[in-house]
């Protein structure tokens, strides 16, 4: 005898509706921009879509548009890679350091993550002011010594890099602190007992265990830098990153070219995310294959 199957409660449908509306709210703008970016040459900024083509992408990437997309793309991509590497290296180093108790560790921790609660535009203004003061001091010192004053140090890989690290590092630090607090030290102790050096213990024991989290930090570092506007607004000097170019175009461009640029920026973000996840899956399969071969 089978029991009577009960239907779902009304609350399920209410929550499902709320979730569906949230998904539409979250991804609806992306889908709209994606659709409007593939319009024909007579396309406009609103629906209905006038034809389907790659016209606006061709115009954008051929240099026929109002922005040099190639230069802006290279600047943002290069900065994102540097920020990603530095975020991973500094986060891992800090995580290892905080495993040792030292005086002032708590205060240093709060200072390291303080930039998360400070408005981004304020951080950007502060960093730009700091570099301007530094330029003035260096200029005065060079003049006193009879040397040529240095050039303006505000730029992509100086103040801009510092501004982006002030945004990405707190996330990396929080992740690594959580990881190392849960890491069992007995594995390292066993490696030391077997004669491993500190470097060998880190490379062959710790690094494989924290590798998935390093991939997450890498994604955080690149995507946060790639999409950052507020902390870039005052710190890039005469150069613009891709998000800054996109923000500037919102007040001047009246064609779907701006949608094509938005779609390109989003595509790169997704490409990096899924590419990194694919690399992680490949590493996991290779590790499993080596384990089976060793067995």
TASUL-V215119 format. One line per field, one symbol per residue. phi: phi as a letter, one per 40 degrees, with the letter a starting at -180 (. if undefined). psi: psi as a letter, one per 30 degrees, with the letter a starting at -180 (. if undefined). burial: # if it has 24 or more other C-alpha atoms within 12 Angstrom, else .. A space follows every 50 residues. Layout:
phi=???
psi=???
burial=???
//
This chain:
phi=.cccccccccccccccccccccccccbddccccccccbccdccbcbcccb gbabdcccccccgcccbccccccccccccccccccccccccccccccccc cacgccccccccbcccbcddcccccccccdcccccccccccccccgbcdc cdccacbbcccccccccccdccccccccccccccccccccccccgccdcc cccbbcdcccddcccccccdccccccbcbdcccbbcgcbbcccccccccc bbcbbcdcccccccccccdcccccccccccccccccccccccccc
psi=kklkkklkleeeeeeeeeeeeeeeeefeeeeeeeeffglafglaflllkj lklgefeeeeffgfafkieeeeeeeeeeeeeeeeeeeeeeeeeeeeeffk klkgeeeeeeeegffffkkeeeeeeeeeeeeeeeeeeeeeeeeegglkkl lkfjaegceeeeeeefeeeeeeeeeeeeefffkjffeeeeeefggkleee eeefeeeeegeeeeeeeeeeeeeeeegkeeffefgfbflkleeeeeeeff fekglgeeeeeeeeeeeeeeeeeeeeeeeeeeeeeeeeeeeeee.
burial=...............................#########..###..... ...####.###...######.##.###.##############.###.#.. ...........##.##...##.######..##.................. ..#########################.##.......#............ ##..###.#############################.#########.#. ....############.##..##..#...................
//
